[in-house]
Amino acid sequence: MSERLDPEEVKEIMSEVFGGITSIVNRYDGSIQKFIGDAVVAFFGVPKAHEDDPVRAIRAAREIHSFVEAMSPRVEPRVGRSLSMHTGINTGLVVKGQVDQDGGTTGVLGDTINLASRLSGLAKAGEILVGLVTYQLAEGHFIFERLEPAQVKGKVEAVQLYRLLSAKEKSLTLHRTFGLRADLIGRKAELAQLQEAVQRLRQGKGGIFSICGDAGTGKTRLLEEFRAALDLNEIQWIEGHAYAYSQNIPYFPLIDLLNRTWQIEEGDPPEMVREKVEFRIERLIGKKGDVAPYVGSLYALSYPEIEGVSPEFWRSGLFKAVRAILAALAQSGPTVICLEDMHWADPSSLDLLRSILSELSPPVLFICAYRLPFSLFTSHQLGALGKSYQEIKLQDLSPSDAQDMMESLLKSKSLPQELRKFIHEKVEGNPFYLEEVINSLIESGTLIRDNGDWRMSRTIDELDISPTVQGVISARLDRLEKEMKRILQEASVIGRAFLYEILTQISEIKDRLDHHLHRLEQFDLIRIRSFQPELEYVFKHALTQEVVYSGLLKKERQAVHERIGLVMEQLFRERLSIFLPINLNPA
């Protein structure tokens, strides 16, 4: 391009390309590190982590490829050849410094970045190549082709590569690579509640359910088991999802619900989408001219009838159109409408949902699943809903249920004692954490099958924590206020349990420490363990403490360890030997 064109023309074309790339990366909450010639280095998870960062990176890459391919025919006569992208994506640990979003620079270092660059170099025009960990974390959302391992510069052993082929028709919300799955444990009462609601639905009585709980407590699994027990020839099941990457997309859960119900695919051209939308609406409610334009506008389809209307008028028209569609769907028989992960829904979708549920009239069972501390309704709204509303709040499994789940997962009651101890002390009763960690131990070769029995090949360490679990926890931590996160980091160096008196003396956050600790309790990250003889807190999950601790640079850890040791020498000089084990390993 530089040979054929004037420098100003080259700059104009590249500015358009880089502008489009920057817009797409920002939309998925990524950050541009730098532009190098005709290359772009982008990060997802720096400076803020999300549990689906690998998925965001791949989605952004696909959109970037489509953007440049769409731009190519327009500039091809000037350039003399087509424009295309080739991309490499890798996932792993990096060391980050200060991020300058405006300047597009950041002090981020690590082998992870080097390998991403090598993957990009190996990718041919139009290809997106990903590394092993990216593949493992994104295979629930995309279809990949496994390639032959490649020798790359800077790596002693050949690197396993995967070529991205397409998105899956239906994304899996849990990322599982090995695939062992336990029976549904400890959720019989909650399942019975939902089944009773279906009995009432058959009698023409609808209802609203919230299924809420922390990440990993089994909301999706409960819904899967509930759906599997229904006769879908008798009960109509309609579902929509919000995703972490969709928080900035207005009405995404509604669009997802319509896509699933009307078989609208991601790659459908606009005219096909228009045809599907108008055909389905006509079959449901006839040729009503006040419905298709509003629904079609969600897909960026143009309709003269609503061009130039005010945002308030458009919003009112959309709400009426959606109510008409849902009412028509429900008229065909007993209907369950299930909306998952609504804590990720955009504000417009929540307003729409609350409006619909406040005027619910057809016999429909509405189920909304979300994570705490998000709440779908205010106390005033709940009062207005009355007895039609019920809440299922999922807690962690009891120790005995957690052991039962582990035995169900591994199809054996004869399990290594070290494994049982690790699950009891570190993973405890979170079903998702338990399932992910067990599968991760198998994948890493730490837990192996030997003549029908399970045994440990080596001692379990922090490197065996599933990257999926780390991602969920890291994303949750990065949503905290800066001061709250710093207090949690300092507490993690003290240990799983930490004394208030030590924290107050070593913390950099002197102001509002009590307020922040109370907020961390509300977020269910820490709990008060005892008031006497000293006030002591404990991390709710040992894995949370370990992920927080491992997120600190070693140099930073050592400095905090030193402060803790000096404070302990002063506070407990009379009984120091009791506390020695707490701080013997500051590395």
C-alpha positions as CSV (number, residue, x, y, z in Angstrom):
1,M,0.0,0.0,0.0
2,S,2.8,2.4,0.9
3,E,4.4,1.8,-2.5
4,R,1.3,2.4,-4.5
5,L,-0.4,5.3,-2.6
6,D,0.4,8.7,-1.4
7,P,1.3,8.8,2.3
8,E,-1.9,10.8,3.1
9,E,-4.0,8.1,1.4
10,V,-2.2,5.4,3.4
11,K,-2.8,7.3,6.6
12,E,-6.5,7.8,5.7
13,I,-7.1,4.1,5.1
14,M,-5.1,2.9,8.2
15,S,-6.8,5.5,10.4
16,E,-10.2,4.1,9.4
17,V,-9.0,0.5,10.1
18,F,-7.5,1.4,13.4
19,G,-10.6,3.5,14.3
20,G,-12.9,0.6,13.6
21,I,-10.6,-1.8,15.6
22,T,-10.5,0.6,18.6
23,S,-14.2,1.0,18.6
24,I,-14.8,-2.8,18.6
25,V,-12.2,-3.5,21.3
26,N,-13.7,-0.8,23.5
27,R,-17.2,-2.2,23.0
28,Y,-16.0,-5.5,24.6
29,D,-14.3,-3.6,27.4
30,G,-10.9,-4.4,26.1
31,S,-7.9,-2.0,25.9
32,I,-5.5,-1.1,23.1
33,Q,-1.9,-1.5,24.3
34,K,-0.3,-0.1,21.1
35,F,-0.3,0.1,17.4
36,I,2.9,-1.2,15.7
37,G,3.0,-0.5,12.0
38,D,-0.1,-2.3,10.6
39,A,-0.5,-4.4,13.8
40,V,-2.6,-3.8,16.9
41,V,-2.0,-5.3,20.4
42,A,-5.1,-5.4,22.5
43,F,-5.9,-6.8,26.0
44,F,-9.0,-8.2,27.6
45,G,-8.7,-8.5,31.4
46,V,-6.3,-5.5,31.7
47,P,-7.0,-3.2,33.4
48,K,-10.3,-4.9,34.5
49,A,-10.9,-8.6,34.5
50,H,-14.1,-10.3,33.3
51,E,-14.8,-14.0,33.6
52,D,-15.3,-14.3,29.9
53,D,-12.3,-12.3,28.6
54,P,-11.2,-15.1,26.2
55,V,-14.7,-15.1,24.7
56,R,-14.7,-11.3,24.4
57,A,-11.3,-11.4,22.7
58,I,-12.6,-13.9,20.1
59,R,-15.8,-12.0,19.5
60,A,-13.9,-8.8,19.0
61,A,-11.5,-10.5,16.6
62,R,-14.4,-11.9,14.5
63,E,-16.0,-8.4,14.4
64,I,-12.7,-6.8,13.4
65,H,-12.2,-9.4,10.6
66,S,-15.8,-8.7,9.3
67,F,-15.3,-4.9,9.6
68,V,-12.1,-5.0,7.5
69,E,-13.6,-7.5,5.0
70,A,-16.6,-5.2,4.5
71,M,-14.3,-2.2,4.0
72,S,-12.0,-4.1,1.5
73,P,-14.1,-3.7,-1.7
74,R,-14.2,0.0,-1.3
75,V,-10.5,0.5,-1.0
76,E,-9.3,-2.5,-3.2
77,P,-9.2,-0.5,-6.4
78,R,-6.8,2.0,-4.8
79,V,-4.7,-0.5,-2.8
80,G,-4.4,-3.0,-5.6
81,R,-5.3,-6.0,-3.4
82,S,-7.9,-7.0,-0.9
83,L,-7.6,-6.1,2.8
84,S,-7.7,-8.9,5.4
85,M,-6.8,-9.5,9.0
86,H,-4.9,-12.3,10.7
87,T,-5.1,-12.7,14.4
88,G,-3.4,-14.6,17.3
89,I,-5.1,-14.9,20.7
90,N,-3.5,-16.2,23.9
91,T,-4.5,-16.4,27.5
92,G,-2.4,-16.4,30.6
93,L,-0.6,-14.5,33.4
94,V,1.0,-11.1,32.6
95,V,2.7,-8.5,34.8
96,K,1.0,-5.1,34.3
97,G,2.0,-1.6,35.2
98,Q,0.2,1.6,34.6
99,V,-2.3,1.7,31.8
100,D,-2.6,4.8,29.6
101,Q,-5.9,4.3,27.7
102,D,-5.6,7.6,25.8
103,G,-2.0,7.0,24.8
104,G,-2.6,3.4,24.0
105,T,0.4,2.2,26.1
106,T,0.7,0.0,29.1
107,G,3.6,-1.7,31.0
108,V,2.5,-5.3,30.4
109,L,5.0,-8.0,30.1
110,G,5.1,-11.8,29.9
111,D,5.4,-14.9,27.8
112,T,1.6,-14.8,27.2
113,I,2.0,-11.8,25.0
114,N,5.0,-13.2,23.1
115,L,3.1,-16.3,22.2
116,A,0.0,-14.3,21.1
117,S,2.4,-12.5,18.7
118,R,3.8,-15.8,17.4
119,L,0.2,-17.1,16.8
120,S,-0.6,-14.0,14.9
121,G,2.5,-14.5,12.7
122,L,1.4,-18.1,12.0
123,A,-2.2,-17.2,11.1
124,K,-2.9,-16.9,7.4
125,A,-5.2,-14.2,5.9
126,G,-8.6,-14.3,7.5
127,E,-7.5,-16.8,10.2
128,I,-7.8,-16.5,13.9
129,L,-5.5,-18.8,15.8
130,V,-5.7,-19.4,19.6
131,G,-3.6,-21.1,22.2
132,L,-4.6,-24.0,24.4
133,V,-5.9,-22.1,27.4
134,T,-8.0,-19.8,25.2
135,Y,-9.4,-22.8,23.5
136,Q,-10.3,-24.5,26.8
137,L,-12.1,-21.4,28.1
138,A,-14.0,-20.6,24.9
139,E,-14.9,-24.0,23.5
140,G,-18.4,-23.7,25.0
141,H,-19.0,-20.7,22.7
142,F,-17.1,-21.5,19.5
143,I,-16.1,-24.3,17.2
144,F,-12.4,-24.8,16.6
145,E,-10.2,-27.0,14.5
146,R,-7.2,-28.6,16.2
147,L,-4.0,-28.0,14.2
148,E,-0.7,-29.8,14.4
149,P,1.6,-28.5,17.2
150,A,3.9,-25.8,15.9
151,Q,7.5,-24.9,16.8
152,V,7.7,-21.2,17.7
153,K,10.5,-19.0,18.6
154,G,11.1,-18.7,22.3
155,K,9.4,-22.1,23.1
156,V,11.4,-25.3,23.7
157,E,8.4,-27.5,23.1
158,A,5.9,-27.4,20.2
159,V,2.8,-25.3,20.9
160,Q,-0.7,-26.7,20.4
161,L,-2.8,-24.4,18.1
162,Y,-6.5,-24.2,17.3
163,R,-8.1,-22.4,14.4
164,L,-11.4,-20.7,15.0
165,L,-14.1,-21.9,12.6
166,S,-17.4,-20.4,13.8
167,A,-19.7,-19.6,16.8
168,K,-21.8,-22.3,18.2
169,E,-25.5,-22.1,17.7
170,K,-26.1,-22.3,21.4
171,S,-23.4,-21.1,23.8
172,L,-22.7,-23.1,27.0
173,T,-22.6,-20.8,30.0
174,L,-20.3,-23.2,31.8
175,H,-16.9,-23.9,30.3
176,R,-16.0,-27.6,30.6
177,T,-13.0,-29.3,28.9
178,F,-12.8,-32.8,30.4
179,G,-16.5,-33.2,30.8
180,L,-17.2,-35.1,34.1
181,R,-20.5,-34.1,35.6
182,A,-22.2,-34.9,38.9
183,D,-25.8,-35.7,39.5
184,L,-27.9,-32.8,40.9
185,I,-27.1,-32.8,44.6
186,G,-28.7,-30.8,47.4
187,R,-31.3,-29.1,45.3
188,K,-34.4,-31.4,45.6
189,A,-36.5,-28.9,47.6
190,E,-35.8,-26.1,45.0
191,L,-36.6,-28.4,42.1
192,A,-39.9,-29.4,43.8
193,Q,-40.8,-25.8,44.1
194,L,-40.5,-25.2,40.4
195,Q,-42.4,-28.4,39.6
196,E,-45.2,-27.3,41.8
197,A,-45.3,-24.1,39.9
198,V,-45.7,-26.0,36.7
199,Q,-48.7,-27.9,38.1
200,R,-50.4,-24.6,38.9
201,L,-49.5,-23.4,35.4
202,R,-51.4,-26.4,33.9
203,Q,-54.4,-25.1,35.9
204,G,-54.0,-21.7,34.3
205,K,-52.2,-20.0,37.1
206,G,-48.9,-18.2,36.2
207,G,-46.2,-16.9,38.5
208,I,-42.8,-15.2,38.8
209,F,-39.7,-16.9,40.2
210,S,-36.3,-15.4,41.0
211,I,-33.5,-17.9,41.3
212,C,-30.6,-16.1,42.9
213,G,-27.2,-17.0,44.4
214,D,-23.5,-16.4,44.2
215,A,-21.5,-17.4,41.1
216,G,-21.3,-21.2,40.9
217,T,-24.1,-22.1,43.3
218,G,-26.0,-24.0,40.5
219,K,-28.6,-21.7,39.1
220,T,-28.1,-22.9,35.5
221,R,-27.9,-26.5,36.6
222,L,-31.1,-26.3,38.5
223,L,-32.9,-24.8,35.4
224,E,-31.4,-27.5,33.2
225,E,-32.7,-30.3,35.4
226,F,-36.1,-28.5,35.7
227,R,-36.4,-28.2,31.9
228,A,-35.3,-31.8,31.3
229,A,-38.2,-33.0,33.5
230,L,-40.8,-31.1,31.5
231,D,-42.8,-32.6,28.7
232,L,-41.9,-30.0,26.0
233,N,-44.8,-31.2,23.8
234,E,-47.1,-30.0,26.5
235,I,-45.2,-27.1,28.0
236,Q,-43.7,-24.4,25.8
237,W,-40.2,-23.4,26.9
238,I,-38.9,-20.0,25.8
239,E,-35.5,-18.7,27.0
240,G,-33.2,-15.7,26.7
241,H,-29.7,-15.0,28.1
242,A,-27.6,-12.1,29.0
243,Y,-23.8,-12.5,28.9
244,A,-21.0,-10.6,30.5
245,Y,-20.0,-9.2,27.1
246,S,-23.5,-7.9,26.4
247,Q,-23.9,-5.5,29.2
248,N,-23.5,-2.5,26.9
249,I,-25.9,-3.8,24.2
250,P,-29.5,-2.4,24.7
251,Y,-32.2,-5.1,24.9
252,F,-29.7,-8.0,24.4
253,P,-31.6,-10.6,26.5
254,L,-34.8,-9.8,24.4
255,I,-32.9,-10.1,21.2
256,D,-31.4,-13.4,22.4
257,L,-34.8,-14.7,23.3
258,L,-36.2,-13.8,19.9
259,N,-33.2,-15.3,18.1
260,R,-33.7,-18.6,19.9
261,T,-37.5,-18.6,19.4
262,W,-37.5,-17.6,15.8
263,Q,-34.2,-19.3,14.7
264,I,-32.5,-16.1,13.8
265,E,-28.8,-16.9,13.3
266,E,-25.8,-14.6,14.0
267,G,-24.7,-14.7,10.3
268,D,-28.1,-14.1,8.8
269,P,-28.1,-11.2,6.3
270,P,-30.4,-8.2,7.1
271,E,-33.0,-9.2,4.5
272,M,-33.3,-12.7,5.9
273,V,-33.6,-11.3,9.4
274,R,-36.4,-9.0,8.2
275,E,-38.2,-12.0,6.5
276,K,-38.0,-14.1,9.7
277,V,-39.1,-11.3,12.0
278,E,-42.1,-10.3,9.8
279,F,-43.2,-13.9,9.1
280,R,-43.1,-14.9,12.8
281,I,-45.0,-11.8,13.9
282,E,-47.7,-12.3,11.2
283,R,-48.2,-15.9,12.3
284,L,-48.5,-14.9,15.9
285,I,-50.7,-11.8,15.8
286,G,-51.5,-11.1,12.2
287,K,-50.5,-8.1,10.1
288,K,-50.3,-5.5,12.8
289,G,-48.3,-2.6,11.5
290,D,-47.4,-1.4,14.9
291,V,-45.3,-4.4,16.0
292,A,-42.8,-5.4,13.3
293,P,-41.2,-1.9,12.9
294,Y,-40.3,-1.8,16.6
295,V,-39.0,-5.3,16.8
296,G,-37.2,-5.0,13.5
297,S,-35.4,-1.8,14.7
298,L,-33.7,-4.0,17.4
299,Y,-31.9,-5.6,14.5
300,A,-31.0,-2.3,12.9
301,L,-33.7,-2.8,10.2
302,S,-35.2,0.5,8.9
303,Y,-39.0,1.1,8.8
304,P,-40.4,4.4,7.4
305,E,-43.2,4.2,10.0
306,I,-41.0,5.0,12.9
307,E,-38.3,7.1,11.4
308,G,-37.8,10.3,13.3
309,V,-39.9,9.4,16.3
310,S,-38.7,10.5,19.7
311,P,-36.8,8.0,21.9
312,E,-39.7,8.0,24.4
313,F,-42.3,7.2,21.7
314,W,-40.1,4.4,20.3
315,R,-39.6,3.0,23.8
316,S,-43.3,3.0,24.4
317,G,-44.0,1.3,21.1
318,L,-41.4,-1.3,21.7
319,F,-42.8,-2.2,25.1
320,K,-46.3,-2.6,23.6
321,A,-44.9,-4.7,20.8
322,V,-43.1,-7.1,23.2
323,R,-46.1,-7.4,25.4
324,A,-48.2,-8.4,22.4
325,I,-45.7,-11.0,21.2
326,L,-45.3,-12.6,24.6
327,A,-49.1,-12.7,25.2
328,A,-49.5,-14.3,21.8
329,L,-46.9,-16.9,22.5
330,A,-48.5,-17.7,25.8
331,Q,-51.9,-18.2,24.2
332,S,-50.7,-21.3,22.5
333,G,-50.5,-23.3,25.7
334,P,-48.8,-23.4,29.2
335,T,-45.6,-21.4,28.7
336,V,-42.4,-21.0,30.7
337,I,-40.2,-18.0,29.9
338,C,-36.8,-18.3,31.4
339,L,-34.3,-15.4,31.5
340,E,-30.8,-16.3,32.7
341,D,-27.9,-14.2,34.1
342,M,-30.0,-11.0,34.4
343,H,-27.3,-9.4,36.6
344,W,-25.6,-8.8,33.2
345,A,-28.7,-7.3,31.6
346,D,-28.5,-3.7,30.4
347,P,-30.8,-1.1,32.1
348,S,-33.2,-0.9,29.2
349,S,-33.8,-4.6,29.3
350,L,-34.5,-4.5,33.1
351,D,-37.0,-1.6,32.6
352,L,-38.8,-3.6,30.0
353,L,-38.8,-6.8,32.1
354,R,-40.2,-5.0,35.2
355,S,-42.8,-3.3,33.1
356,I,-44.0,-6.7,31.6
357,L,-43.9,-8.5,34.9
358,S,-45.9,-5.8,36.6
359,E,-48.8,-6.3,34.1
360,L,-48.5,-10.1,33.7
361,S,-51.9,-11.5,32.7
362,P,-51.6,-14.6,30.6
363,P,-50.9,-17.9,32.3
364,V,-47.1,-17.7,32.1
365,L,-44.4,-18.9,34.5
366,F,-41.6,-16.3,34.4
367,I,-38.2,-17.4,35.8
368,C,-35.4,-14.9,36.2
369,A,-32.0,-16.2,37.3
370,Y,-29.2,-13.8,38.5
371,R,-26.3,-13.5,40.9
372,L,-26.3,-11.7,44.2
373,P,-26.1,-8.9,45.3
374,F,-28.1,-7.8,42.2
375,S,-31.8,-7.6,42.9
376,L,-34.5,-7.6,40.2
377,F,-37.2,-5.7,42.2
378,T,-37.3,-3.1,44.9
379,S,-39.3,-3.9,48.1
380,H,-42.1,-1.7,46.9
381,Q,-42.3,-3.6,43.5
382,L,-42.3,-6.9,45.4
383,G,-45.2,-5.7,47.5
384,A,-47.2,-5.0,44.3
385,L,-46.5,-8.4,42.9
386,G,-47.9,-10.2,46.0
387,K,-48.2,-13.9,46.1
388,S,-47.5,-14.4,42.4
389,Y,-43.8,-13.9,43.2
390,Q,-41.5,-16.5,44.8
391,E,-37.7,-16.4,45.4
392,I,-35.3,-19.4,45.4
393,K,-32.0,-18.4,47.1
394,L,-29.3,-21.0,46.4
395,Q,-26.6,-21.4,49.1
396,D,-23.4,-23.4,49.0
397,L,-23.7,-27.2,49.5
398,S,-23.3,-28.6,53.0
399,P,-20.0,-30.5,53.6
400,S,-21.8,-33.9,53.3
401,D,-23.5,-32.8,50.1
402,A,-20.2,-31.6,48.7
403,Q,-18.6,-35.0,49.4
404,D,-21.6,-36.7,47.8
405,M,-21.2,-34.5,44.7
406,M,-17.5,-35.3,44.5
407,E,-18.3,-39.1,44.6
408,S,-21.0,-38.6,42.0
409,L,-18.7,-36.7,39.8
410,L,-15.9,-39.3,39.9
411,K,-18.4,-42.3,40.1
412,S,-16.6,-43.7,43.1
413,K,-16.8,-43.7,46.9
414,S,-13.2,-44.7,47.2
415,L,-11.3,-41.4,46.7
416,P,-7.9,-40.2,47.9
417,Q,-8.0,-38.7,51.3
418,E,-5.8,-35.8,50.1
419,L,-8.4,-35.0,47.5
420,R,-11.2,-35.1,50.1
421,K,-9.3,-32.8,52.4
422,F,-8.4,-30.4,49.6
423,I,-12.1,-30.1,48.5
424,H,-13.3,-29.7,52.1
425,E,-10.7,-27.0,53.0
426,K,-10.3,-25.1,49.7
427,V,-13.3,-25.6,47.5
428,E,-16.0,-26.3,50.1
429,G,-19.6,-26.3,48.9
430,N,-19.6,-24.2,45.7
431,P,-20.8,-26.7,43.1
432,F,-19.3,-24.9,40.1
433,Y,-15.9,-24.5,41.8
434,L,-15.9,-28.2,42.8
435,E,-16.8,-29.4,39.4
436,E,-14.2,-27.2,37.7
437,V,-11.4,-28.0,40.1
438,I,-11.9,-31.8,39.9
439,N,-11.9,-31.6,36.0
440,S,-8.9,-29.3,36.1
441,L,-7.0,-31.8,38.4
442,I,-7.8,-34.6,35.9
443,E,-6.7,-32.5,32.9
444,S,-3.4,-31.6,34.5
445,G,-2.7,-35.3,35.4
446,T,-2.7,-34.6,39.1
447,L,-5.8,-36.9,39.6
448,I,-5.5,-40.1,37.6
449,R,-7.5,-43.3,37.1
450,D,-5.6,-46.4,38.0
451,N,-7.2,-49.8,37.7
452,G,-10.7,-48.4,38.3
453,D,-9.6,-46.3,41.3
454,W,-8.5,-42.7,41.6
455,R,-5.1,-41.6,43.0
456,M,-3.0,-38.5,43.2
457,S,0.1,-38.4,41.1
458,R,1.5,-35.4,43.0
459,T,0.6,-32.9,45.7
460,I,-2.1,-30.4,44.8
461,D,-0.9,-26.7,44.6
462,E,-2.3,-23.3,43.6
463,L,-1.4,-23.9,40.0
464,D,-4.2,-26.5,39.9
465,I,-6.9,-24.0,40.4
466,S,-9.0,-24.0,37.2
467,P,-8.5,-20.9,35.1
468,T,-12.2,-20.7,34.7
469,V,-12.6,-20.4,38.5
470,Q,-9.8,-17.9,38.6
471,G,-11.6,-15.9,36.0
472,V,-14.9,-15.9,37.8
473,I,-13.2,-14.8,41.1
474,S,-10.9,-12.2,39.4
475,A,-13.8,-10.6,37.6
476,R,-15.7,-10.3,40.8
477,L,-12.8,-8.7,42.6
478,D,-12.2,-6.2,39.8
479,R,-15.8,-5.0,40.2
480,L,-14.9,-3.8,43.7
481,E,-14.0,-0.3,44.6
482,K,-10.2,0.3,44.5
483,E,-9.9,0.7,48.3
484,M,-12.1,-2.4,49.0
485,K,-9.9,-4.5,46.7
486,R,-6.7,-3.2,48.4
487,I,-8.0,-4.1,51.9
488,L,-8.9,-7.6,50.6
489,Q,-5.3,-7.9,49.2
490,E,-3.8,-7.0,52.5
491,A,-6.1,-9.3,54.3
492,S,-5.2,-12.2,51.9
493,V,-1.5,-11.9,53.0
494,I,-2.5,-12.3,56.6
495,G,-4.2,-15.5,55.7
496,R,-7.6,-17.2,55.1
497,A,-8.5,-15.9,58.6
498,F,-7.3,-12.5,59.6
499,L,-7.4,-10.5,62.9
500,Y,-9.0,-7.1,62.7
501,E,-6.2,-5.7,64.9
502,I,-3.5,-6.7,62.6
503,L,-5.3,-5.4,59.5
504,T,-6.0,-2.0,61.1
505,Q,-2.3,-1.5,61.8
506,I,-0.8,-2.7,58.5
507,S,-3.5,-1.4,56.1
508,E,-2.7,1.5,53.8
509,I,-6.5,2.4,54.0
510,K,-6.9,4.0,57.4
511,D,-10.0,5.9,56.6
512,R,-13.4,4.1,56.4
513,L,-11.7,0.7,57.0
514,D,-14.7,-0.5,59.0
515,H,-17.1,0.7,56.3
516,H,-15.2,-1.2,53.6
517,L,-15.1,-4.4,55.7
518,H,-18.8,-4.1,56.2
519,R,-19.3,-3.8,52.5
520,L,-17.1,-6.8,51.8
521,E,-19.3,-8.7,54.2
522,Q,-22.4,-7.6,52.3
523,F,-20.8,-8.8,49.1
524,D,-20.3,-12.2,50.9
525,L,-16.6,-12.3,50.3
526,I,-15.7,-12.3,54.0
527,R,-17.4,-13.1,57.3
528,I,-16.9,-12.5,61.0
529,R,-15.4,-15.6,62.4
530,S,-15.3,-14.6,66.1
531,F,-15.7,-11.6,68.3
532,Q,-13.7,-12.9,71.3
533,P,-11.0,-12.8,72.4
534,E,-10.2,-10.7,69.3
535,L,-12.4,-9.7,66.4
536,E,-11.4,-12.1,63.5
537,Y,-12.7,-12.3,59.9
538,V,-12.4,-15.1,57.4
539,F,-12.6,-15.3,53.6
540,K,-15.8,-17.1,52.7
541,H,-13.9,-19.3,50.2
542,A,-10.3,-20.3,50.5
543,L,-10.0,-20.1,46.7
544,T,-10.9,-16.4,46.9
545,Q,-8.1,-15.7,49.3
546,E,-5.6,-17.6,47.1
547,V,-6.7,-15.8,43.9
548,V,-6.4,-12.4,45.7
549,Y,-3.0,-13.4,47.1
550,S,-1.6,-14.6,43.8
551,G,-2.7,-11.4,42.1
552,L,-0.1,-9.5,44.1
553,L,3.4,-9.1,42.8
554,K,6.0,-11.1,44.8
555,K,7.8,-7.9,45.8
556,E,4.5,-6.4,47.0
557,R,3.6,-9.5,48.9
558,Q,7.0,-9.5,50.7
559,A,6.5,-5.9,51.8
560,V,3.1,-6.6,53.3
561,H,4.4,-9.8,54.9
562,E,7.1,-7.7,56.6
563,R,4.6,-5.2,57.9
564,I,2.5,-8.0,59.3
565,G,5.5,-9.6,61.0
566,L,6.5,-6.4,62.7
567,V,3.0,-5.7,63.9
568,M,2.6,-9.2,65.2
569,E,5.9,-8.9,67.1
570,Q,4.4,-5.9,69.0
571,L,0.9,-7.3,69.5
572,F,1.7,-10.8,70.5
573,R,5.1,-10.6,72.0
574,E,3.9,-12.7,75.0
575,R,2.5,-15.6,72.9
576,L,4.4,-15.2,69.6
577,S,5.0,-18.9,69.1
578,I,1.3,-19.5,68.5
579,F,1.3,-17.1,65.5
580,L,4.6,-18.1,63.9
581,P,3.1,-20.5,61.3
582,I,1.0,-17.7,59.8
583,N,3.9,-15.8,58.3
584,L,6.7,-18.3,57.8
585,N,6.3,-18.3,54.0
586,P,6.5,-14.8,52.6
587,A,7.7,-15.9,49.1
